Amino acid sequence: MPSTTRRSLLGAIGTVTVGSLAGCSTPRLGRDGPPSGSLGFANLDRLPHTLGVHVIDAPETYTVDGDLRGVPPAQRSLRSSVSLRPDETLLVPEAFTEAVQYHVGFTVDGRPPEHAEEVSFNPYRDGGTYLYLRVDEGGDATWVISAAGTSGPF
């Protein structure tokens, strides 16, 4: 299990419950997977890395069943980074709370990865998804959008 003294910045997210798993190639919660909108980090490399995610763009409003809803400013400026030891993972359940298209950027050790700089996704479309950033055994970073275990509130 990861150390409880892990230093991470989750300021824009506010207070969240952080579940962590060690030794998995994909962050998972039980056999059903994490809930929609979750944010995962995985370091499968032999070296420690600091992985970061930040929202580049998200709309200010969206409509659900004819009801206009506002996207909280914290969701439009969400930033999170975590330092992970080798073979360590971290999952932030339901970090993305709104049914909107998020444009997200990534960093590994403070720099954008060579081939995985940005992605756009809606965590509550297509039955629900979650996003994670992974550094593989060779030190290459990739982002993955995966089916979630629960579809969330939308």
Helices and strands as residue ranges (DSSP letters): E 8-9, G 11-13, G 30-32, E 39-43, E 49-57, E 61-64, E 67-70, H 73-76, E 79-84, E 88-92, E 102-108, E 118-121, E 129-135, E 141-147
